Amino acid sequence: MNIPDRQSIHGQWSSRWTFILAATGAAVGLGNIWKFPYLTGQNGGSAFVLIYIICVAALGIPLMMSEILLGRRGRATPIRTMKALATENNAGQWWQIIGWAGTLAGMLILSYYSVIGGWTLAYIVKSVTGTFTGATGDLAASTFNTFVGSASSLFFWHTVFMVITMAIVAGGVQGGLEKAVQYLMPTLFFLLLLMVGYSMTTGYFGKGLEFLFTPDFSKLTGSSMLAAMGQAFFSLSLGMGTIMIYGSYVPKDTSIASTSIMIAIADTGVALLAGMAIFPIVFANNLEPGSGPGLIFQTLPVAFGNMTGGIVFGSLFFILLLVAAWTSSISLIEPLVTWLIETFDMSRIKAALYSGVATWLLGLGTVWSFNLWADLKFFGLTFFDLLDFITSNLMLPLGGILMALFAGWLMTTDNTKAELHISNPLLYKTWQILVRYIAPVAVFIVLLNAIGVL
Ligand code: PFF
């Protein structure tokens, strides 16, 4: 077997489970609970969900395997990993672009992720202080609109979120946070189940399920397919090197295939549960499913405001959402921070400070896109929507495809076989066909279709 004996200078996961936990922590975040439901609502529901699930299974899992494989073989930051692998496989050095573009994408995503993370912080305070007790849909909606209409509130909470994220990054991720995630993730899952339980009592549970799961293909457009694909990449954290970096710490004998499947199932499960919790409340309260990024902030408070123990559960829920957002935000900036450390030989604290300030500044554009700049449109999109579109729908899928092409075509079959060690030849062949042909072609069809070429 041809596996080089490289070690990452940053260490190795203590076991396969630590890796699954950390990767699931990076994957499960605002994308599942905040973004998935609002995109589903904006894109007409079930058909979007179906395309999303197909993208996770047919593109997400094989691409996650490729990204882990590249990371484990290179055992360094994405930029260095791609450099080493390009040399090892006699490929052009331009393949390093995967690392560069991914590092940039992480910073761009974090700039707006932090603003939404800030909303979560503000909602913890609102829940604890009982703002939502007895709330109607209208009250929740007007509370949200007043909140995002205030540039100073968003500015404040964005700043707080960024400071606490960078503080953890500066201190190193390993110790406390990873241990905490072990308990917090299952608790978040449990609370989501509780919310689904509440939704069952609204009388609109069936309508919610129908909206999510009875495909209505008439609602499917080129742009909703692109949104579903982009969301699959975003939610699984694929295409930007996070999974590659995490993969660089994976022990040699860990099965990449089964690990990837587990992460994808956990991630999709959380997103679907969030949808099942939210849409019955939307319909029961005559709220608008397509209302956009504010959807969970306008619906869940209604549920918490009207259930026994709502203050406790509501506060707990937003605290857990915050933790889920944290474990993802840290992973978003990790490629930039480690690159600064390696390249300029600076301390971790300094690297975190520089990355944090630059990302925070960029985040101001998102802060203002909900108020001062709400009417400022680029190609019909606000600054926030544009940033989200460019990163989720273009940079991540293209990054993912380049990784797939590299793993599928430029690495020798011997090498990929050795890394994946899938004993069943049929399964290996399936992976190879998916990354060589199906994934690149599918991504290009979806992209061309969305811009109206097809
Ligand atoms: N997957 C995260 C979420 O669903 O919230 C967001 C994310 C994290 C995207 C890390 C990309 C990434 F590299």
Residues whose N, C-alpha, C, O or C-beta is under 5 A from the ligand:
A	BS01	PFF	A26 A27 V28 G29 L30 G31 N32 F234 S235 L236 S237 M240 T242 S328 S331 L332
